[in-house]
Amino acid sequence: MQRRHLMIHAAGLTAVALAMPLAAHAQANTFRIGLILPMTGQQASTGRQIEAAARLYMAQNGDTVAGRKIELIVKDDTATPDVTKRLAQELIVNDKVNVIAGFGVTPAALAAAPLATQSKTPQVVMAAATSSITEASPYIVRTSFTLPQVAVVMGDWAPKNGVKSVVTLVSDYGPGNDAEKYFTERFQLNGGKVIEKLRVPLRNPDFAPFLQKVRDDKPDALFVFVPSGAGAAVMKQFLERGMSKAGIRLIATGDVTDDDQLNDMGDGALGLVTSHHYSAAHPSAANKKFVEAFQKANKGMRPNFMAVGGYDGMRVIYEALKQTKGQGGGDALLAAMKGQVFESPRGEVLIDAQTRDIVQDVYLRKVERKDGQLYNVEFDVLKAVKDPGKAK
């Protein structure tokens, strides 16, 4: 009996010993993407959209690339920079991820940047839109957009379309400051007058007193930037205060008429003109296919510009892994991400090799009703817009 027990024990140890290199090989053969997103809190819609898009891309393109099994590890940072930094460190050190990605807001992207640099881990920014983000680390690649890209297009359009004076109203953090600066400079260059610049707290904003100030100033238009998810509150209070009846137009970047929320804004949003890089109503075949697949996979949820940033971010990662034949470390992956050109649901895009930022078309859109729903319908386009913050 004792001998038999020893034989069984020895056989068990042999099985464990044989399994260990197999487990190590499986672990080494796994390519991990750490997706850090705000899944709860004020920016939760951003996290929901990006995760859904990332999972859709994997479902459509498989979970094995160049012999490497893709594993997506999703972490909720609640859009809090200290949490982002801790999660990024855990993902890099403990989970040994090959790429960190996501980043719903600018402070989150900036918090992770030093860790990307130290560990030589590519950081794919799928949402945050302050111009300077890509300058925070040589390992950052962006697949979303920048506020200067979309703000200057509105700064050109407004003065040519009856808007001679404006008040600007932006959320008081990086993207808002960018939107204010680049819209104002371009609008004034085109002969427009900026009466006042108003900044609203990012956390728990109350737009009412600011909108009353705008009504008192009586500009031709109010130019607005607020982050994804906050547009409905602005629209509701704009209408409640009778701003349009007072002759004040609302013009904005496309964050305000977020596709994820647009139907809930009601008829008051009809006719609102915005400038942005993506609309669910973009008429290309690639986008129609994307929207249909996204809605089918997510109980009818309409994809917004955050979703397309996540979808394209996964594409950039997959293609980099293919180019390096599955063998690349951080530097090789980064090199393979630079210079990628491809047809996105938003149109053709380029990852600029020098800036690691996205170059893309920016559209002027008007809210219209189509098939019983509200959409941002494109009526003009500026092709291949490089971030003006880096264009110099």
N, C-alpha and C positions, 0 to 999 in steps of 0.2 A: 504493500500500500504506500509506504513511504517513498519507494523508488518510483512508483507510478505517479505520485504527486510531484516528485522532482522533475520527472519527464514532462508532465503537463506544464509545470511552471517554466521549464526551459523552453518549451515550444512557444509558450506565451511571450516570453522575452524576445525570442527570435522573431516572432510576428511583429512585435512593437518595433524592434530594431529595423526590420525590413520596411515597415510602414513609415518610419521617420524620414528617410531620404525622399520617399514618395510625397509625403506631406510638404517637405521643404521644397521639393521641385514644383508642386502645385502652387505653393505660396509664391515662389520666385516667378512662376509663369502667369501670375495674376497681375493685371494692370489696374491700379486703384485710382479712382478719381474722387477726391474729397469735395463734396458740394456744400458750401457754407451759405445758408440762405435764411432770411427772416420768415420762418414758417408760422410764427405767432406775433401778435402785436400790430402796430399801425401799418407796417409794410407787408403784412402776411400775404396779400394778393400777389405781390412780386414773387415770393418764395413758391407759392402754389403754381403760378404760371411757369416759372423756370423749371421746377422739378418735373412737371407734367411734360414739358417740351423735351427735356433731357431723356426721359423714359420713352417718349414716342420715338426719338431718334434711335435709341437702342433697339426698340421693338422692330423698327423698319430696317435697320442695318446690321442686326445681329449683335451678340455680346462677346464675339471673338474677333480680334483684329490682329493680323500678322502672327497668328499662333498664340496670342495673349488673351486670356479671359478677362473681360472688362467687369470690374466691380464698382458700383456707385455707392458711396457712403454719404448719406445726407445728414447734415447737422444744422440745428436751429440756433442762430445767434441772436434772434430777436432784434436785429439791426443795432446791437449794442457793441461798440468797438472793443471793449475789454473782453467780452465773451468771444468775439470773432478771433482775437489774438490767441486766446487760450485754446479754442477749438482748432485753429490752424496749427498750433504747436503740437497738439495731441495727434492730429492727423499725420503730420510730417514725421514726428518722432516715434509714436507708438504704432500707428496704422501703416506707416511707411508708404504713404500715397505717392503716386508718380506726378500728379497734377492736383493743385487746388483750384477751385472754380466757384462761380456764383457771384456773391458780393452785391447785395441789394442796394446798399447806400454807400456814398463816398467814404465816410469815416471808417466803415468796415473794411473796404478795399485798402485804405491807407494803413490800417492797423496790421494787416497781414503782410504788407509789402516787405518790411525788413526780414521777416522769416523766409519769404520766397527767395530773397537775395542771399541770405546766409546759407540756406540749404540747397540753393540752385534748383529750386522747384518751380516750374512754370505756373504762373497764376493767371487764369483766364477769367477776365472780368466780363460777366454776362449782363450786367445791369447798370452799375454805378457810372455816372456820366460827367463828372467834373473833368475838365480838359487835362489838368496836371497829373491825373492818376498814373498814367503810363510812365511818367518821369520819376515816380516814387521807387521804382525798381526796374532794373534791366530785364527782369524775368516776367514782367506783366505784358500780356497781350489782351486787347479789348475787342469784343464782338458785339457790343451794344451800340452806343452812339456817344456824342458829346453835345452838351447844351449849346456851345458856340456854333456847332454845325447847323442846328435847327433854328437858333435865335436870329442869326444874320439873315436867313431867308425871309423871315417875317419882317425884319428891319428894312429889307428891300421892297417887299410887297405893300406894306401898309401905306407909306406916303404916296404911292402911285394909285392908291384906291380910296382916296378921300379922307385919310387919317393924317391930320396936320399936327395934332397935339395928343400926347398920351401921359398917363400916369402908369408907372410900372409897379407891380405887386408880385413879390417872389418870396419863397421860403428861404429863411435866413441860414443857409449853409452853402457849401461849395457850388453845387449845380445852380442854385438860385442866384448866387453872386455872378457866376458865369453868364447866366441868361440875361440878367440885368445889364451887365457890362457890354456884352456883344450886341444885344438888341439896341441898346441906347446909342452906342458908337455908330452903328450902321444907320439907324433911324435919323440921327442928327446929321450924318454925312449926306443923307438924301433930303435934307432941308426940314426935317421934322423937329418939333419942340417937345422936350420932356419936362413936364411941369413939376413932377415930384417922383421920388423913388421910395417905395414903401417895402419894408421887409417884415415878414411874419414869422414867429417862432416855429421851428420845425415840429416840436413835440406839442400835441394837443392845441393846435392853432384855433383861434377865434377870429374869423375873417370880418365879422360884423363892424367893429369900429373902424377898420381900415377901409371897408367899402363905403361907409358913411363919409369918410374923408374924401374918397374919390368922387362921390356924388357932389360934395361941396366944391371940389376943384373944377368940375364940369369939363373934363377933357373930351376930345372926339372919341377916344378909345381908352380902354384899360388893357394893358398887356400883362399876362399872367403866366408864371411858372409855379407849379406845385408838384411834388413827387407823385408817382403813380399811386392811385388809391384815394387821393385827397381832392380830385377834380370835382366829384359830385357835390361836395360840401360848398365849394366855391360857386358852382353853378346855381345851387339852390338859394344861397344867400344873395347872389347877384340878381336873381329874378325876384326874390321876396322884397328887395329894396327898390324895385322898379327902375333899375339902372337903364335898361334898354328903352323904356318908355320916356326916360329923361334924355334920350338921344346919345347915350354913351354905349359904344360898341365894345364887345369883348373879343379880343384877339389873344392868341396863346400859342405856346408850344403844345405838341400833341399829347403830353402827359395829362392835360386837363380833360380831353375827350378820350380817355383811356377806353379801348374797345371792351375791356372787361366790365366796365361800368356804364357805358354810353346808353344802353337801352333804359337804364333806371333814371336817366336825367330828364326824360320826357320831352315834349314838343318845344320847351323853352330853349333847348340846345340847337334846334333847327337853324341852319344858316351860319352857325359859328365857324369861322375860318381859323385853321391852325396850320402850323408847319411841323412836319415830322418825317421820319424815315420809314415808317411802316404803318399800314392800315390793313385790317382784316379784309377790306374790300379791294385791295390791290388786285388789278385784273389779270395778272399773269397766270399761266397754267400751273406753274410751280406753287404759287400761293393758294390757288383754288384746291389743289391736291393736299397741301399742308393744312389748310383750315378744315377741310372735310375730315381728314384723319385725326386731327387734334380734337375736334368736337365729338367724333365717334368714340374716341378713347377716354373722354372726360365728361360724359353725360351732358353733352351740348354746350359746355363752356367754350366761349369764343376766345381764341388766342389774341393776346395783345403784343405790344412791342417788347415786353419783357420775355415773352415766350419765344419770339424769333431770335432774341439775343442768346437764349439758352440753347435753342435748337442749332443755331450756327456755331455756337461755342463747342458743342459736342462734335460737330462736323470737323472743326479745326483740329480738335484733339485726335479724332479718329484718323484723319489724313496725315497728321504728323507721325502717328504711330506706324501707319503704313509706309511712309517715306523712309523711316528709320528701320524698316523691316522687323519691327518689334524689339529692337536691341538698344534703342537710344536712351541715354540718360537725360537729365534736365537740359543740358546745353544743346544736345542733338535735337531733342524735341522742340526746343525754342527756335532753333535755326529752321526746322521744317515747318513751323507755324508762320514764320515771316514770309511775306510775299504771296501767300495763298490768294488765288482769285477764283471765285465761284459764283454760281447762280443761287442766290438765297430766295426764300419766299418774298423778301422785300425788293428784290432786283439784284443786279450784279454788285458784288462787294469785293474789296481788296483789303488784305491786312498789310498795311504799309511797312516795308522792310526796315525803314529807318526809324519810324516812330512807334512801331508795333501797335498802331491805332487803326481804326477802321475808316476806310474811304467808301462813301456810298451816296446814292441818290437821296435828295431831300424833296419831299412833295408838299405842295399846298393843297389843303383838303377843306371841303365844306361838309358840315353835318347835313345829311339828307335821309329821307325815309325810303327804304328799298325793301320790297317784299314784306312790308309790315314792321320792319325793324330799322333802328337808326344806325347809320354807318358814316365813317369818315371817307367821303368820296373825293378822290384825287382829281384836280383840274389843271395842275401845272407841275413841272418838275425842274429841279436844278441838278444836273448830272454830276456824278463823281466828286462830291463835296469832301474836301479834306478839312480836318479840324482847323478852324481859323486860329486857334490858340497855338498851333504848331506850324501853320502855313508859312510863317516868316522864316 
